[in-house]
Amino acid sequence: MSKELFISLLNNITLLLALGFLYSLCAARWGDWRTQRGRVVAGVLFGAVAMAGMIFPL
């Protein structure tokens, strides 16, 4: 496996772990994601991580 592929995989794994951690942290903070504010925060969070993942493609 090439070094660039390994770094790319590691970067994407880190982004996914960060997304899971932040999502669970926000869920514990606000409790109910069915509110309008919770939906907006979850959407912005997911969108930001998705855009960061697209910046570093595999």
mmCIF file of the N, C-alpha and C atoms, coordinates in Angstrom:
data_MODEL
# 
_entry.id   MODEL 
# 
loop_
_atom_site.group_PDB 
_atom_site.id 
_atom_site.type_symbol 
_atom_site.label_atom_id 
_atom_site.label_alt_id 
_atom_site.label_comp_id 
_atom_site.label_asym_id 
_atom_site.label_entity_id 
_atom_site.label_seq_id 
_atom_site.pdbx_PDB_ins_code 
_atom_site.Cartn_x 
_atom_site.Cartn_y 
_atom_site.Cartn_z 
_atom_site.occupancy 
_atom_site.B_iso_or_equiv 
_atom_site.pdbx_formal_charge 
_atom_site.auth_seq_id 
_atom_site.auth_comp_id 
_atom_site.auth_asym_id 
_atom_site.auth_atom_id 
_atom_site.pdbx_PDB_model_num 
ATOM 1   N N  . MET A 1 1  ? 0.856   -1.169 0.000  1.00 0.00 ? 1  MET A N  1 
ATOM 2   C CA . MET A 1 1  ? 0.000   0.000  0.000  1.00 0.00 ? 1  MET A CA 1 
ATOM 3   C C  . MET A 1 1  ? 0.907   1.238  0.000  1.00 0.00 ? 1  MET A C  1 
ATOM 4   N N  . SER A 1 2  ? 0.566   2.179  -0.843 1.00 0.00 ? 2  SER A N  1 
ATOM 5   C CA . SER A 1 2  ? 1.405   3.372  -0.931 1.00 0.00 ? 2  SER A CA 1 
ATOM 6   C C  . SER A 1 2  ? 1.178   4.301  0.263  1.00 0.00 ? 2  SER A C  1 
ATOM 7   N N  . LYS A 1 3  ? 2.140   5.131  0.487  1.00 0.00 ? 3  LYS A N  1 
ATOM 8   C CA . LYS A 1 3  ? 2.094   6.043  1.630  1.00 0.00 ? 3  LYS A CA 1 
ATOM 9   C C  . LYS A 1 3  ? 0.943   7.044  1.506  1.00 0.00 ? 3  LYS A C  1 
ATOM 10  N N  . GLU A 1 4  ? 0.685   7.543  0.301  1.00 0.00 ? 4  GLU A N  1 
ATOM 11  C CA . GLU A 1 4  ? -0.386  8.519  0.094  1.00 0.00 ? 4  GLU A CA 1 
ATOM 12  C C  . GLU A 1 4  ? -1.761  7.903  0.357  1.00 0.00 ? 4  GLU A C  1 
ATOM 13  N N  . LEU A 1 5  ? -1.927  6.646  -0.071 1.00 0.00 ? 5  LEU A N  1 
ATOM 14  C CA . LEU A 1 5  ? -3.195  5.951  0.160  1.00 0.00 ? 5  LEU A CA 1 
ATOM 15  C C  . LEU A 1 5  ? -3.420  5.733  1.649  1.00 0.00 ? 5  LEU A C  1 
ATOM 16  N N  . PHE A 1 6  ? -2.386  5.335  2.353  1.00 0.00 ? 6  PHE A N  1 
ATOM 17  C CA . PHE A 1 6  ? -2.492  5.127  3.790  1.00 0.00 ? 6  PHE A CA 1 
ATOM 18  C C  . PHE A 1 6  ? -2.845  6.421  4.518  1.00 0.00 ? 6  PHE A C  1 
ATOM 19  N N  . ILE A 1 7  ? -2.222  7.508  4.164  1.00 0.00 ? 7  ILE A N  1 
ATOM 20  C CA . ILE A 1 7  ? -2.493  8.802  4.799  1.00 0.00 ? 7  ILE A CA 1 
ATOM 21  C C  . ILE A 1 7  ? -3.921  9.249  4.492  1.00 0.00 ? 7  ILE A C  1 
ATOM 22  N N  . SER A 1 8  ? -4.357  9.018  3.273  1.00 0.00 ? 8  SER A N  1 
ATOM 23  C CA . SER A 1 8  ? -5.716  9.375  2.881  1.00 0.00 ? 8  SER A CA 1 
ATOM 24  C C  . SER A 1 8  ? -6.743  8.561  3.667  1.00 0.00 ? 8  SER A C  1 
ATOM 25  N N  . LEU A 1 9  ? -6.502  7.270  3.784  1.00 0.00 ? 9  LEU A N  1 
ATOM 26  C CA . LEU A 1 9  ? -7.395  6.419  4.567  1.00 0.00 ? 9  LEU A CA 1 
ATOM 27  C C  . LEU A 1 9  ? -7.434  6.842  6.031  1.00 0.00 ? 9  LEU A C  1 
ATOM 28  N N  . LEU A 1 10 ? -6.281  7.119  6.576  1.00 0.00 ? 10 LEU A N  1 
ATOM 29  C CA . LEU A 1 10 ? -6.195  7.546  7.970  1.00 0.00 ? 10 LEU A CA 1 
ATOM 30  C C  . LEU A 1 10 ? -6.930  8.868  8.195  1.00 0.00 ? 10 LEU A C  1 
ATOM 31  N N  . ASN A 1 11 ? -6.806  9.772  7.242  1.00 0.00 ? 11 ASN A N  1 
ATOM 32  C CA . ASN A 1 11 ? -7.485  11.058 7.342  1.00 0.00 ? 11 ASN A CA 1 
ATOM 33  C C  . ASN A 1 11 ? -9.010  10.875 7.305  1.00 0.00 ? 11 ASN A C  1 
ATOM 34  N N  . ASN A 1 12 ? -9.497  10.046 6.397  1.00 0.00 ? 12 ASN A N  1 
ATOM 35  C CA . ASN A 1 12 ? -10.937 9.820  6.304  1.00 0.00 ? 12 ASN A CA 1 
ATOM 36  C C  . ASN A 1 12 ? -11.479 9.089  7.532  1.00 0.00 ? 12 ASN A C  1 
ATOM 37  N N  . ILE A 1 13 ? -10.733 8.153  8.060  1.00 0.00 ? 13 ILE A N  1 
ATOM 38  C CA . ILE A 1 13 ? -11.149 7.460  9.280  1.00 0.00 ? 13 ILE A CA 1 
ATOM 39  C C  . ILE A 1 13 ? -11.230 8.437  10.442 1.00 0.00 ? 13 ILE A C  1 
ATOM 40  N N  . THR A 1 14 ? -10.256 9.325  10.533 1.00 0.00 ? 14 THR A N  1 
ATOM 41  C CA . THR A 1 14 ? -10.260 10.337 11.590 1.00 0.00 ? 14 THR A CA 1 
ATOM 42  C C  . THR A 1 14 ? -11.467 11.262 11.472 1.00 0.00 ? 14 THR A C  1 
ATOM 43  N N  . LEU A 1 15 ? -11.809 11.662 10.259 1.00 0.00 ? 15 LEU A N  1 
ATOM 44  C CA . LEU A 1 15 ? -12.984 12.511 10.057 1.00 0.00 ? 15 LEU A CA 1 
ATOM 45  C C  . LEU A 1 15 ? -14.263 11.797 10.488 1.00 0.00 ? 15 LEU A C  1 
ATOM 46  N N  . LEU A 1 16 ? -14.393 10.525 10.151 1.00 0.00 ? 16 LEU A N  1 
ATOM 47  C CA . LEU A 1 16 ? -15.590 9.775  10.541 1.00 0.00 ? 16 LEU A CA 1 
ATOM 48  C C  . LEU A 1 16 ? -15.675 9.592  12.056 1.00 0.00 ? 16 LEU A C  1 
ATOM 49  N N  . LEU A 1 17 ? -14.551 9.322  12.694 1.00 0.00 ? 17 LEU A N  1 
ATOM 50  C CA . LEU A 1 17 ? -14.557 9.200  14.152 1.00 0.00 ? 17 LEU A CA 1 
ATOM 51  C C  . LEU A 1 17 ? -14.904 10.528 14.817 1.00 0.00 ? 17 LEU A C  1 
ATOM 52  N N  . ALA A 1 18 ? -14.384 11.621 14.278 1.00 0.00 ? 18 ALA A N  1 
ATOM 53  C CA . ALA A 1 18 ? -14.702 12.937 14.823 1.00 0.00 ? 18 ALA A CA 1 
ATOM 54  C C  . ALA A 1 18 ? -16.182 13.251 14.655 1.00 0.00 ? 18 ALA A C  1 
ATOM 55  N N  . LEU A 1 19 ? -16.749 12.885 13.518 1.00 0.00 ? 19 LEU A N  1 
ATOM 56  C CA . LEU A 1 19 ? -18.172 13.107 13.287 1.00 0.00 ? 19 LEU A CA 1 
ATOM 57  C C  . LEU A 1 19 ? -19.007 12.326 14.294 1.00 0.00 ? 19 LEU A C  1 
ATOM 58  N N  . GLY A 1 20 ? -18.670 11.081 14.514 1.00 0.00 ? 20 GLY A N  1 
ATOM 59  C CA . GLY A 1 20 ? -19.400 10.272 15.496 1.00 0.00 ? 20 GLY A CA 1 
ATOM 60  C C  . GLY A 1 20 ? -19.287 10.833 16.900 1.00 0.00 ? 20 GLY A C  1 
ATOM 61  N N  . PHE A 1 21 ? -18.096 11.266 17.271 1.00 0.00 ? 21 PHE A N  1 
ATOM 62  C CA . PHE A 1 21 ? -17.892 11.834 18.598 1.00 0.00 ? 21 PHE A CA 1 
ATOM 63  C C  . PHE A 1 21 ? -18.681 13.134 18.777 1.00 0.00 ? 21 PHE A C  1 
ATOM 64  N N  . LEU A 1 22 ? -18.588 14.032 17.800 1.00 0.00 ? 22 LEU A N  1 
ATOM 65  C CA . LEU A 1 22 ? -19.295 15.312 17.909 1.00 0.00 ? 22 LEU A CA 1 
ATOM 66  C C  . LEU A 1 22 ? -20.802 15.122 17.885 1.00 0.00 ? 22 LEU A C  1 
ATOM 67  N N  . TYR A 1 23 ? -21.281 14.184 17.071 1.00 0.00 ? 23 TYR A N  1 
ATOM 68  C CA . TYR A 1 23 ? -22.713 13.921 16.999 1.00 0.00 ? 23 TYR A CA 1 
ATOM 69  C C  . TYR A 1 23 ? -23.233 13.401 18.337 1.00 0.00 ? 23 TYR A C  1 
ATOM 70  N N  . SER A 1 24 ? -22.496 12.468 18.953 1.00 0.00 ? 24 SER A N  1 
ATOM 71  C CA . SER A 1 24 ? -22.931 11.942 20.247 1.00 0.00 ? 24 SER A CA 1 
ATOM 72  C C  . SER A 1 24 ? -22.814 12.995 21.350 1.00 0.00 ? 24 SER A C  1 
ATOM 73  N N  . LEU A 1 25 ? -21.802 13.847 21.253 1.00 0.00 ? 25 LEU A N  1 
ATOM 74  C CA . LEU A 1 25 ? -21.641 14.919 22.229 1.00 0.00 ? 25 LEU A CA 1 
ATOM 75  C C  . LEU A 1 25 ? -22.808 15.911 22.142 1.00 0.00 ? 25 LEU A C  1 
ATOM 76  N N  . CYS A 1 26 ? -23.176 16.277 20.925 1.00 0.00 ? 26 CYS A N  1 
ATOM 77  C CA . CYS A 1 26 ? -24.299 17.195 20.744 1.00 0.00 ? 26 CYS A CA 1 
ATOM 78  C C  . CYS A 1 26 ? -25.619 16.548 21.150 1.00 0.00 ? 26 CYS A C  1 
ATOM 79  N N  . ALA A 1 27 ? -25.764 15.253 20.883 1.00 0.00 ? 27 ALA A N  1 
ATOM 80  C CA . ALA A 1 27 ? -26.984 14.550 21.273 1.00 0.00 ? 27 ALA A CA 1 
ATOM 81  C C  . ALA A 1 27 ? -27.124 14.513 22.789 1.00 0.00 ? 27 ALA A C  1 
ATOM 82  N N  . ALA A 1 28 ? -26.014 14.335 23.487 1.00 0.00 ? 28 ALA A N  1 
ATOM 83  C CA . ALA A 1 28 ? -26.049 14.340 24.949 1.00 0.00 ? 28 ALA A CA 1 
ATOM 84  C C  . ALA A 1 28 ? -26.321 15.744 25.475 1.00 0.00 ? 28 ALA A C  1 
ATOM 85  N N  . ARG A 1 29 ? -25.834 16.755 24.776 1.00 0.00 ? 29 ARG A N  1 
ATOM 86  C CA . ARG A 1 29 ? -26.009 18.143 25.217 1.00 0.00 ? 29 ARG A CA 1 
ATOM 87  C C  . ARG A 1 29 ? -27.445 18.609 25.059 1.00 0.00 ? 29 ARG A C  1 
ATOM 88  N N  . TRP A 1 30 ? -28.023 18.367 23.853 1.00 0.00 ? 30 TRP A N  1 
ATOM 89  C CA . TRP A 1 30 ? -29.374 18.854 23.592 1.00 0.00 ? 30 TRP A CA 1 
ATOM 90  C C  . TRP A 1 30 ? -30.436 17.798 23.852 1.00 0.00 ? 30 TRP A C  1 
ATOM 91  N N  . GLY A 1 31 ? -30.057 16.543 23.853 1.00 0.00 ? 31 GLY A N  1 
ATOM 92  C CA . GLY A 1 31 ? -30.996 15.485 24.167 1.00 0.00 ? 31 GLY A CA 1 
ATOM 93  C C  . GLY A 1 31 ? -31.923 15.106 23.025 1.00 0.00 ? 31 GLY A C  1 
ATOM 94  N N  . ASP A 1 32 ? -32.680 16.032 22.516 1.00 0.00 ? 32 ASP A N  1 
ATOM 95  C CA . ASP A 1 32 ? -33.683 15.720 21.502 1.00 0.00 ? 32 ASP A CA 1 
ATOM 96  C C  . ASP A 1 32 ? -33.289 16.357 20.174 1.00 0.00 ? 32 ASP A C  1 
ATOM 97  N N  . TRP A 1 33 ? -33.010 15.516 19.178 1.00 0.00 ? 33 TRP A N  1 
ATOM 98  C CA . TRP A 1 33 ? -32.610 16.002 17.855 1.00 0.00 ? 33 TRP A CA 1 
ATOM 99  C C  . TRP A 1 33 ? -33.810 16.290 16.972 1.00 0.00 ? 33 TRP A C  1 
ATOM 100 N N  . ARG A 1 34 ? -35.008 16.109 17.500 1.00 0.00 ? 34 ARG A N  1 
ATOM 101 C CA . ARG A 1 34 ? -36.195 16.343 16.669 1.00 0.00 ? 34 ARG A CA 1 
ATOM 102 C C  . ARG A 1 34 ? -36.598 17.810 16.621 1.00 0.00 ? 34 ARG A C  1 
ATOM 103 N N  . THR A 1 35 ? -35.931 18.645 17.387 1.00 0.00 ? 35 THR A N  1 
ATOM 104 C CA . THR A 1 35 ? -36.240 20.067 17.345 1.00 0.00 ? 35 THR A CA 1 
ATOM 105 C C  . THR A 1 35 ? -35.601 20.696 16.108 1.00 0.00 ? 35 THR A C  1 
ATOM 106 N N  . GLN A 1 36 ? -36.068 21.857 15.754 1.00 0.00 ? 36 GLN A N  1 
ATOM 107 C CA . GLN A 1 36 ? -35.533 22.548 14.579 1.00 0.00 ? 36 GLN A CA 1 
ATOM 108 C C  . GLN A 1 36 ? -34.050 22.873 14.763 1.00 0.00 ? 36 GLN A C  1 
ATOM 109 N N  . ARG A 1 37 ? -33.685 23.325 15.931 1.00 0.00 ? 37 ARG A N  1 
ATOM 110 C CA . ARG A 1 37 ? -32.288 23.668 16.208 1.00 0.00 ? 37 ARG A CA 1 
ATOM 111 C C  . ARG A 1 37 ? -31.397 22.428 16.111 1.00 0.00 ? 37 ARG A C  1 
ATOM 112 N N  . GLY A 1 38 ? -31.857 21.315 16.644 1.00 0.00 ? 38 GLY A N  1 
ATOM 113 C CA . GLY A 1 38 ? -31.088 20.078 16.586 1.00 0.00 ? 38 GLY A CA 1 
ATOM 114 C C  . GLY A 1 38 ? -30.879 19.597 15.166 1.00 0.00 ? 38 GLY A C  1 
ATOM 115 N N  . ARG A 1 39 ? -31.902 19.724 14.344 1.00 0.00 ? 39 ARG A N  1 
ATOM 116 C CA . ARG A 1 39 ? -31.785 19.317 12.941 1.00 0.00 ? 39 ARG A CA 1 
ATOM 117 C C  . ARG A 1 39 ? -30.785 20.190 12.194 1.00 0.00 ? 39 ARG A C  1 
ATOM 118 N N  . VAL A 1 40 ? -30.826 21.486 12.471 1.00 0.00 ? 40 VAL A N  1 
ATOM 119 C CA . VAL A 1 40 ? -29.900 22.407 11.803 1.00 0.00 ? 40 VAL A CA 1 
ATOM 120 C C  . VAL A 1 40 ? -28.465 22.110 12.232 1.00 0.00 ? 40 VAL A C  1 
ATOM 121 N N  . VAL A 1 41 ? -28.240 21.912 13.515 1.00 0.00 ? 41 VAL A N  1 
ATOM 122 C CA . VAL A 1 41 ? -26.892 21.619 14.010 1.00 0.00 ? 41 VAL A CA 1 
ATOM 123 C C  . VAL A 1 41 ? -26.385 20.305 13.423 1.00 0.00 ? 41 VAL A C  1 
ATOM 124 N N  . ALA A 1 42 ? -27.228 19.276 13.407 1.00 0.00 ? 42 ALA A N  1 
ATOM 125 C CA . ALA A 1 42 ? -26.818 17.985 12.845 1.00 0.00 ? 42 ALA A CA 1 
ATOM 126 C C  . ALA A 1 42 ? -26.514 18.111 11.357 1.00 0.00 ? 42 ALA A C  1 
ATOM 127 N N  . GLY A 1 43 ? -27.311 18.874 10.624 1.00 0.00 ? 43 GLY A N  1 
ATOM 128 C CA . GLY A 1 43 ? -27.080 19.057 9.196  1.00 0.00 ? 43 GLY A CA 1 
ATOM 129 C C  . GLY A 1 43 ? -25.808 19.815 8.897  1.00 0.00 ? 43 GLY A C  1 
ATOM 130 N N  . VAL A 1 44 ? -25.557 20.868 9.648  1.00 0.00 ? 44 VAL A N  1 
ATOM 131 C CA . VAL A 1 44 ? -24.330 21.653 9.455  1.00 0.00 ? 44 VAL A CA 1 
ATOM 132 C C  . VAL A 1 44 ? -23.103 20.813 9.820  1.00 0.00 ? 44 VAL A C  1 
ATOM 133 N N  . LEU A 1 45 ? -23.205 20.062 10.903 1.00 0.00 ? 45 LEU A N  1 
ATOM 134 C CA . LEU A 1 45 ? -22.101 19.215 11.331 1.00 0.00 ? 45 LEU A CA 1 
ATOM 135 C C  . LEU A 1 45 ? -21.794 18.151 10.280 1.00 0.00 ? 45 LEU A C  1 
ATOM 136 N N  . PHE A 1 46 ? -22.825 17.468 9.813  1.00 0.00 ? 46 PHE A N  1 
ATOM 137 C CA . PHE A 1 46 ? -22.623 16.436 8.800  1.00 0.00 ? 46 PHE A CA 1 
ATOM 138 C C  . PHE A 1 46 ? -22.109 17.047 7.498  1.00 0.00 ? 46 PHE A C  1 
ATOM 139 N N  . GLY A 1 47 ? -22.645 18.184 7.111  1.00 0.00 ? 47 GLY A N  1 
ATOM 140 C CA . GLY A 1 47 ? -22.205 18.837 5.881  1.00 0.00 ? 47 GLY A CA 1 
ATOM 141 C C  . GLY A 1 47 ? -20.756 19.273 5.942  1.00 0.00 ? 47 GLY A C  1 
ATOM 142 N N  . ALA A 1 48 ? -20.336 19.795 7.087  1.00 0.00 ? 48 ALA A N  1 
ATOM 143 C CA . ALA A 1 48 ? -18.941 20.235 7.230  1.00 0.00 ? 48 ALA A CA 1 
ATOM 144 C C  . ALA A 1 48 ? -17.980 19.056 7.142  1.00 0.00 ? 48 ALA A C  1 
ATOM 145 N N  . VAL A 1 49 ? -18.325 17.948 7.779  1.00 0.00 ? 49 VAL A N  1 
ATOM 146 C CA . VAL A 1 49 ? -17.452 16.777 7.720  1.00 0.00 ? 49 VAL A CA 1 
ATOM 147 C C  . VAL A 1 49 ? -17.460 16.177 6.316  1.00 0.00 ? 49 VAL A C  1 
ATOM 148 N N  . ALA A 1 50 ? -18.607 16.185 5.655  1.00 0.00 ? 50 ALA A N  1 
ATOM 149 C CA . ALA A 1 50 ? -18.680 15.665 4.284  1.00 0.00 ? 50 ALA A CA 1 
ATOM 150 C C  . ALA A 1 50 ? -17.832 16.521 3.342  1.00 0.00 ? 50 ALA A C  1 
ATOM 151 N N  . MET A 1 51 ? -17.873 17.833 3.506  1.00 0.00 ? 51 MET A N  1 
ATOM 152 C CA . MET A 1 51 ? -17.056 18.708 2.668  1.00 0.00 ? 51 MET A CA 1 
ATOM 153 C C  . MET A 1 51 ? -15.569 18.489 2.951  1.00 0.00 ? 51 MET A C  1 
ATOM 154 N N  . ALA A 1 52 ? -15.209 18.311 4.207  1.00 0.00 ? 52 ALA A N  1 
ATOM 155 C CA . ALA A 1 52 ? -13.803 18.035 4.545  1.00 0.00 ? 52 ALA A CA 1 
ATOM 156 C C  . ALA A 1 52 ? -13.373 16.708 3.946  1.00 0.00 ? 52 ALA A C  1 
ATOM 157 N N  . GLY A 1 53 ? -14.259 15.730 3.915  1.00 0.00 ? 53 GLY A N  1 
ATOM 158 C CA . GLY A 1 53 ? -13.937 14.449 3.297  1.00 0.00 ? 53 GLY A CA 1 
ATOM 159 C C  . GLY A 1 53 ? -13.751 14.573 1.793  1.00 0.00 ? 53 GLY A C  1 
ATOM 160 N N  . MET A 1 54 ? -14.484 15.474 1.168  1.00 0.00 ? 54 MET A N  1 
ATOM 161 C CA . MET A 1 54 ? -14.334 15.668 -0.272 1.00 0.00 ? 54 MET A CA 1 
ATOM 162 C C  . MET A 1 54 ? -13.053 16.430 -0.615 1.00 0.00 ? 54 MET A C  1 
ATOM 163 N N  . ILE A 1 55 ? -12.560 17.208 0.319  1.00 0.00 ? 55 ILE A N  1 
ATOM 164 C CA . ILE A 1 55 ? -11.307 17.924 0.095  1.00 0.00 ? 55 ILE A CA 1 
ATOM 165 C C  . ILE A 1 55 ? -10.138 16.938 0.040  1.00 0.00 ? 55 ILE A C  1 
ATOM 166 N N  . PHE A 1 56 ? -10.242 15.878 0.851  1.00 0.00 ? 56 PHE A N  1 
ATOM 167 C CA . PHE A 1 56 ? -9.187  14.854 0.913  1.00 0.00 ? 56 PHE A CA 1 
ATOM 168 C C  . PHE A 1 56 ? -9.732  13.554 0.333  1.00 0.00 ? 56 PHE A C  1 
ATOM 169 N N  . PRO A 1 57 ? -9.839  13.440 -0.978 1.00 0.00 ? 57 PRO A N  1 
ATOM 170 C CA . PRO A 1 57 ? -10.405 12.219 -1.561 1.00 0.00 ? 57 PRO A CA 1 
ATOM 171 C C  . PRO A 1 57 ? -9.447  11.035 -1.431 1.00 0.00 ? 57 PRO A C  1 
ATOM 172 N N  . LEU A 1 58 ? -10.022 9.861  -1.520 1.00 0.00 ? 58 LEU A N  1 
ATOM 173 C CA . LEU A 1 58 ? -9.215  8.648  -1.421 1.00 0.00 ? 58 LEU A CA 1 
ATOM 174 C C  . LEU A 1 58 ? -8.570  8.388  -2.698 1.00 0.00 ? 58 LEU A C  1 
# 
